[in-house]
């Protein structure tokens, strides 16, 4: 008589815990910030070691992918190329699983987990919530096992593992600096940065002009050191006629436009190469 349900564990049932180095977490967060505008999440490969059933995640890299409600496409060639390059640099760091950003598991995670399990047994799945749900940065680790009914595989179950972040002495210094609560400002655009720089320059010129006037009028005693710095600064300023300045300015604008054009062309070629080199893994 066959039982109603039989839980068939995979080869990864010996795992007991996961430990993550901050370098891996920072790399995942950086990849999420740099993702494409229409991309909900990023995924990638985890590198590290497995000792006595404990997975230690030391490094990672992003793997390009595209997914929809019907299918998921993972750039397998990119993953294997990056892994080979990492092996040349640090052969002790082996493939231990994969990561994804987001607050919860996706339907396609089981298929991606199956691929990584074929690449390396005992592969784990690391879920990093970069959306800061409830103002909390959470990290969860999962192992997978198969749910079967008789000889038929019904689904893949993710079982959560204890997960903690570990710090070396050198890493702890950087983490304390990053978590020190300093003010985070929005990065300025090119035009905003230029305007800010010009305003700053104007303020400095006005301060220098006021100081020189005060010294000349006898209201302030002159400082020889400041005077020498002002003289050196004025001597370093090149003198151009108006036509020559306009010519140099126009040449610089043309150079900037050429660099912008070449960078956009390179970005387009990389995007096209990514689409052509992506292998599709259809969701069952």
C-alpha positions in Angstrom: 0.0 0.0 0.0 1.4 3.3 -1.1 1.2 6.2 1.5 -0.6 9.4 0.6 2.5 11.5 0.6 6.2 10.9 0.9 8.7 13.7 1.5 11.8 13.0 -0.5 14.7 15.3 0.7 17.3 16.3 -1.9 21.1 15.9 -1.3 21.2 19.2 0.5 19.5 18.1 3.7 22.8 18.1 5.7 23.0 21.9 5.7 22.5 23.4 9.2 23.2 27.2 8.9 24.4 30.0 6.6 26.9 32.7 7.4 27.4 35.7 5.2 30.2 38.1 4.9 29.3 41.8 4.5 31.2 42.1 1.2 28.6 39.8 -0.4 25.7 41.8 1.0 27.2 45.0 -0.2 27.7 43.6 -3.7 24.0 42.5 -3.8 22.8 45.9 -2.7 25.0 47.6 -5.2 23.7 45.4 -8.0 20.1 46.2 -6.9 20.8 50.0 -7.1 22.4 49.6 -10.5 19.7 47.4 -12.0 17.7 48.4 -15.1 14.7 50.7 -14.6 12.2 48.0 -15.7 13.8 45.2 -13.6 12.0 44.3 -10.4 14.9 42.3 -8.9 18.4 41.0 -9.5 19.7 37.5 -9.2 23.2 36.1 -9.1 25.6 33.4 -8.0 27.0 32.9 -4.4 30.5 31.8 -3.8 32.1 30.5 -0.6 32.7 27.3 1.2 30.8 24.6 3.0 32.3 23.3 6.3 30.6 20.8 8.6 27.2 21.6 7.1 27.6 25.4 7.5 27.6 27.5 4.3 29.9 30.5 4.4 29.1 33.0 1.7 32.2 35.1 0.9 31.5 36.6 -2.5 28.9 36.8 -5.3 28.3 38.2 -8.8 25.2 39.2 -10.7 23.8 37.0 -13.5 21.7 38.8 -16.1 18.1 37.5 -16.5 14.7 38.4 -17.8 11.5 37.1 -16.4 7.7 37.4 -16.9 4.6 35.6 -15.7 5.2 32.9 -18.3 9.0 32.3 -18.4 12.3 33.2 -16.9 15.5 33.6 -18.9 18.9 33.3 -17.2 22.2 34.0 -19.0 23.9 30.7 -18.3 26.9 31.5 -20.5 27.6 34.6 -18.4 27.3 32.7 -15.2 29.7 30.0 -16.2 32.2 32.5 -17.6 32.2 34.6 -14.4 32.6 31.4 -12.3 35.6 30.4 -14.3 37.2 33.8 -13.9 36.6 33.7 -10.1 38.1 30.3 -9.9 41.3 31.6 -11.5 41.5 34.3 -8.8 40.3 32.3 -5.8 40.0 28.6 -6.4 39.0 28.0 -2.8 35.6 29.8 -3.3 33.2 27.3 -4.8 29.6 27.7 -5.9 27.3 27.4 -2.9 24.0 28.8 -4.3 22.3 31.8 -5.7 20.7 35.0 -4.4 17.7 37.2 -5.3 16.4 40.5 -4.1 12.9 41.1 -3.0 10.5 40.7 0.0 9.3 37.2 -0.9 9.9 34.1 -3.1 8.9 34.1 -6.7 7.2 31.3 -8.6 10.2 31.0 -10.9 12.6 30.5 -7.9 12.0 26.7 -8.0 13.2 26.5 -11.6 16.3 28.6 -10.9 17.0 26.5 -7.8 16.8 23.4 -9.9 19.4 24.8 -12.3 21.8 25.7 -9.5 21.4 22.4 -7.8 22.5 20.7 -11.1 25.5 23.0 -11.1 26.4 22.2 -7.5 24.7 20.0 -4.9 23.7 21.6 -1.6 23.0 24.9 -3.4 21.2 27.4 -1.1 18.9 30.3 -2.0 19.6 33.7 -0.4 16.7 36.2 -0.3 17.7 39.8 0.4 14.9 42.3 1.0 16.2 45.5 -0.5 12.8 47.1 -0.4 13.3 47.7 3.3 9.8 46.3 4.3 8.8 47.7 7.7 12.1 49.7 7.6 14.0 46.6 8.1 16.9 45.1 6.0 16.2 41.3 6.2 18.2 38.4 4.8 16.8 34.9 4.6 18.5 31.7 3.5 16.7 28.6 2.2 17.6 25.1 1.2 15.3 23.1 -1.2 13.8 19.6 -1.1 11.4 17.8 -3.3 7.8 17.0 -2.4 6.7 13.7 -4.0 3.7 11.5 -4.2 4.9 8.0 -4.8 7.4 8.4 -7.7 5.9 11.6 -9.0 7.6 14.9 -8.1 4.9 17.4 -7.1 6.8 20.6 -6.1 10.0 22.0 -4.7 9.8 23.2 -1.1 12.1 25.9 0.3 13.1 25.3 3.9 14.5 28.3 5.8 17.9 27.9 7.4 19.4 29.9 10.3 21.3 32.9 8.8 23.7 35.3 10.3 26.2 37.9 9.2 29.8 37.5 10.3 32.6 40.1 10.3 36.3 39.9 10.1 38.2 42.6 12.0 39.0 44.5 8.7 35.4 44.2 7.6 34.0 45.4 10.9 35.7 48.8 10.5 34.0 49.4 7.1 30.6 48.2 8.4 30.7 50.5 11.4 31.5 53.5 9.1 28.6 52.6 6.7 26.1 52.1 9.6 27.2 55.2 11.5 24.1 57.1 10.6 25.6 59.8 8.3 23.3 61.8 6.2 22.6 60.3 2.7 22.1 62.9 0.0 20.6 62.3 -3.4 23.3 62.2 -6.1 23.3 65.4 -8.2 22.8 65.3 -12.0 25.4 66.7 -14.4 23.6 70.1 -14.7 22.8 70.3 -11.0 26.4 69.5 -10.2 27.7 72.2 -12.6 25.3 74.8 -11.1 26.4 73.9 -7.6 30.1 74.1 -8.5 29.6 77.5 -10.2 27.8 78.9 -7.2 30.5 77.6 -4.9 33.1 79.2 -7.1 31.2 82.5 -7.1 31.0 82.5 -3.3 34.7 81.9 -2.9 35.6 84.7 -5.4 33.3 87.1 -3.4 35.1 86.1 -0.2 38.5 86.6 -1.7 37.4 90.0 -3.2 36.1 91.2 0.1 39.3 90.1 1.9 41.5 92.0 -0.6 39.3 95.1 -0.3 39.6 95.0 3.5 43.4 94.7 3.3 43.7 97.5 0.8 41.5 99.8 2.9 43.4 99.0 6.1 40.4 97.4 7.9 42.2 94.0 8.1 45.9 93.2 8.6 47.1 91.3 5.5 48.3 87.8 5.9 51.4 87.1 3.7 50.6 83.4 3.3 47.1 84.2 2.0 48.6 86.8 -0.3 51.0 84.4 -1.8 48.2 81.8 -2.4 46.1 84.4 -4.1 49.0 85.5 -6.3 49.8 81.9 -7.3 46.2 81.3 -8.1 45.9 84.4 -10.3 49.2 83.5 -12.1 47.9 80.0 -12.8 44.7 81.4 -14.6 45.3 81.3 -18.4 44.5 84.4 -20.3 42.4 83.9 -23.5 40.9 86.3 -25.9 37.2 86.0 -26.5 37.5 84.3 -29.9 40.1 81.8 -28.6 37.9 81.0 -25.5 34.9 80.4 -27.7 36.9 78.1 -29.9 38.2 76.0 -27.0 34.7 75.9 -25.4 33.1 74.6 -28.7 35.8 72.0 -29.1 35.3 70.7 -25.6 31.5 70.5 -26.2 32.1 68.5 -29.3 34.4 66.1 -27.4 31.8 65.6 -24.7 29.1 64.9 -27.3 31.4 62.4 -29.1 32.0 60.5 -25.8 28.3 60.5 -25.0 27.5 59.1 -28.4 30.2 56.3 -28.1 29.0 55.4 -24.6 25.3 55.1 -25.8 26.5 53.0 -28.8 28.4 50.7 -26.5 25.5 50.4 -24.1 23.2 49.5 -27.0 25.7 46.8 -28.2 25.9 45.3 -24.7 22.2 45.2 -24.4 21.8 43.5 -27.7 24.6 41.0 -26.9 22.9 40.2 -23.6 19.6 39.4 -25.3 21.3 37.2 -28.0 23.4 35.4 -25.4 20.6 34.6 -23.0 19.4 31.0 -22.6 15.8 30.6 -21.7 14.6 28.4 -18.9 10.8 28.0 -19.3 8.6 27.8 -16.2 6.7 24.5 -16.1 
